[in-house]
Amino acid sequence: MGHSFRTLILIGLGIVIVGGLAYLSFREDPVAVDLHTIGRGPFQVTINADGETKVRDLYEIASPIAGTALRSPVEVGDAVVAGQTVVAVVEPVAPSLLDRRTRLQAEATLQEATAALQVAQADLVSAQEDRIFAQTQFDRVEALLERNVASLTQLEDASQRLAIANASVAAAEARIDMAKGTIDRARASLMDPDFGDDAANGCCVEITSPADGVVLSINTISQRPVAVGEPLLTVGDPTDLELVADLLSNDGVRLSPGAVAYVDRWGGPDPLIAELDRIDPIARTKVSALGIEEQRVDAYFNLTTPVDQRPGLGDSFSVFLRIVEWQSDDTLQVPLSALFRQGDDWAVFVEAGGMAELRPVVIHRRNMEMAVVLDGLAPGDRVVTHPSDAVRRGVSLIDRSTL
């Protein structure tokens, strides 16, 4: 009896040992995963873009005349005062020397003008004599008419001849003035250019700054010939800056004036704050680095950060903008790395009692890292991030951070 009981005990222990070994042999090891605890917090959806600083009001100063721009009296960075600081000096173009043919033509013109003056002077003498005679005839007829010896018709004829004589005198005097003007013009064309220093200093055009600020750029510092309207330098206030960002057109339509932007990579330790002012009404086609044609549009932002908190920031500096498209102070969020598609819906793996549970979720907006959860998760749930093919419903999980 005792022997049989011990035998049964040994058989039972053997069965238990064999069953345990079989379980250990065939059971699956837990899958090591990264877990993220779902929580609530502020959320932002941003549009990121490279940008550039621009002086808001640029004044490009050009030459008002053709001539020679003297060496620049100012340098880049110099402060200027509107209407006072001379920023450029332009000497009018000097007349060219006459070649032999042109000089002979000018001399001939002078001779013609001199001869025309002599003819006009002779015509004036003749006209004056005719006027004296016409005046005498008029006086005689007028005296005879008073004695009833001459008729009224004779007086009218004499008056007409006197008027014609007066007009002839006036015409002769005008021809004399015309001839003198022609002589002066011909003599001026024969004058050699005056390259003296006194003449140059007395005829230069000094251009003053149109606004307060600093000199931002100078086209050429050295003396050089310039044409009418040729740019000389640029003046502006480097503290009055705006930002220009190059956006995709479909990103631009989602933004409204007043949208907040955080400005990074400008060189300082803290981000700057800017607000969207306007977006260009017309886009342009631009080829991306991958060779894809894109419709791009420029967006302009006003810097709201005070000047003393952005020292050194100037014109045409590179910046990076994070433009807030949407934001909320309290949202339930899940990492994008935990989401995957299940048909047309989104789903995640949730760790529940050490096992993987497949759970569909409904998301709203998302940014580069997180998505807003509308349904399917609750604060405190732990979801698997970057799930591998080994993670499936019912699989044992172990937090990788505990290994």
VENGI-V938001 format. One record per backbone hydrogen bond with DSSP energy under -1.0 kcal/mol. NH is the residue of the N-H (numbers start at 1). CO is the residue of the C=O. E is the energy in kcal/mol with one decimal. If there is no record, write none. Layout:
nh = [NH,NH]
co = [CO,CO]
e = [E,E]
This chain:
nh = [5,6,7,8,9,10,11,12,13,14,15,16,17,18,19,20,21,22,23,24,25,26,27,31,33,36,38,41,43,45,47,49,51,52,53,54,56,59,61,63,67,68,69,70,72,77,78,80,83,84,85,87,88,90,91,93,103,104,105,106,107,108,109,110,111,112,113,114,115,116,117,118,119,120,121,122,123,124,125,126,127,128,129,130,131,132,133,134,135,136,137,138,139,140,141,142,143,144,145,146,148,149,155,156,157,158,159,160,161,162,163,164,165,166,167,168,169,170,171,172,173,174,175,176,177,178,179,180,181,182,183,184,185,186,187,188,189,191,200,201,202,205,207,209,213,214,215,216,217,219,224,226,229,230,232,233,234,235,236,240,241,242,243,244,245,246,247,249,251,252,253,254,255,258,259,261,262,263,264,272,274,275,276,277,278,280,284,286,288,291,294,296,297,299,300,301,302,304,305,309,310,313,316,319,320,321,322,323,324,325,326,328,331,333,334,336,338,339,340,342,345,347,348,350,351,352,355,356,357,359,361,362,364,367,371,372,373,374,375,380,381,383,384,385,386,391,394,395,397,398,400,402,403]
co = [1,2,3,4,5,6,7,8,9,10,11,12,13,14,15,16,17,18,19,20,21,22,23,396,398,383,381,331,328,326,323,321,319,244,317,242,240,235,233,230,226,91,224,89,221,215,75,213,209,81,81,207,207,205,68,66,99,100,101,102,103,104,105,106,107,108,109,110,111,112,113,114,115,116,117,118,119,120,121,122,123,124,125,126,127,128,129,130,131,132,133,134,135,136,137,138,139,140,141,142,145,144,151,152,153,154,155,156,157,158,159,160,161,162,163,164,165,166,167,168,169,170,171,172,173,174,175,176,177,178,179,180,181,182,183,184,185,188,196,197,198,90,88,85,80,236,78,234,234,232,69,67,63,227,61,61,217,59,214,237,239,54,301,52,299,50,297,295,248,248,249,251,252,276,256,274,322,272,320,263,261,302,259,300,300,298,296,294,292,288,286,284,247,245,278,243,275,273,273,306,307,310,53,51,264,49,262,47,260,45,45,43,41,39,371,369,335,336,347,345,342,340,359,357,382,355,352,395,350,348,346,375,372,370,334,365,332,362,362,38,378,36,349,34,337,388,356,392,354,31,33,399,400]
e = [-1.8,-2.0,-1.6,-2.1,-2.1,-2.2,-2.3,-2.6,-2.6,-2.0,-2.3,-2.4,-2.4,-2.7,-2.7,-2.6,-2.4,-2.3,-2.4,-2.6,-1.7,-2.1,-2.1,-3.0,-2.5,-2.4,-3.5,-1.9,-3.1,-3.4,-2.7,-2.2,-2.7,-1.8,-2.3,-2.9,-2.6,-2.7,-2.8,-2.2,-2.2,-3.1,-2.8,-2.7,-2.5,-2.8,-2.2,-2.6,-3.2,-1.9,-1.9,-2.6,-1.4,-2.7,-3.4,-1.8,-2.4,-2.4,-2.3,-2.3,-2.6,-2.3,-2.2,-2.0,-2.2,-2.5,-2.2,-2.3,-2.5,-2.5,-1.8,-1.9,-2.4,-2.3,-2.3,-2.2,-2.7,-2.0,-1.9,-2.3,-2.6,-2.4,-2.1,-2.4,-2.1,-2.1,-2.3,-2.6,-2.3,-2.2,-2.5,-2.1,-2.3,-2.3,-2.4,-2.2,-2.0,-2.3,-2.1,-1.2,-1.3,-3.0,-1.3,-2.0,-2.2,-2.0,-2.2,-2.1,-2.1,-1.8,-2.0,-2.2,-2.0,-2.2,-2.1,-2.1,-1.9,-2.1,-2.4,-2.3,-2.2,-1.9,-2.2,-1.7,-1.8,-2.4,-2.2,-2.2,-2.2,-2.2,-2.1,-2.4,-2.3,-2.3,-2.5,-2.3,-1.9,-1.2,-2.0,-2.7,-1.4,-3.4,-3.1,-2.1,-1.8,-2.9,-2.1,-2.4,-1.3,-2.4,-2.0,-3.0,-3.3,-1.9,-3.4,-1.3,-2.6,-2.6,-2.1,-1.4,-1.2,-2.7,-2.4,-2.7,-2.7,-1.4,-2.9,-2.6,-1.0,-2.2,-1.6,-1.0,-1.5,-2.5,-1.8,-2.6,-2.4,-3.0,-3.5,-2.1,-2.3,-2.3,-2.4,-3.3,-1.4,-2.6,-2.7,-3.2,-3.0,-1.9,-3.0,-3.1,-2.7,-2.6,-3.0,-2.6,-3.0,-2.3,-1.3,-1.5,-1.7,-1.4,-2.0,-1.9,-2.5,-3.1,-2.4,-2.7,-3.0,-3.3,-1.6,-2.5,-2.1,-2.1,-2.2,-3.0,-1.5,-1.1,-1.6,-3.0,-1.6,-2.2,-2.2,-3.2,-2.8,-2.8,-1.3,-1.9,-2.5,-2.8,-2.3,-2.7,-2.9,-2.7,-2.2,-3.2,-3.3,-3.5,-1.5,-2.8,-2.1,-2.7,-2.5,-2.6,-2.1,-1.4,-3.1,-2.0,-3.2,-2.2,-3.3,-1.7,-1.4]
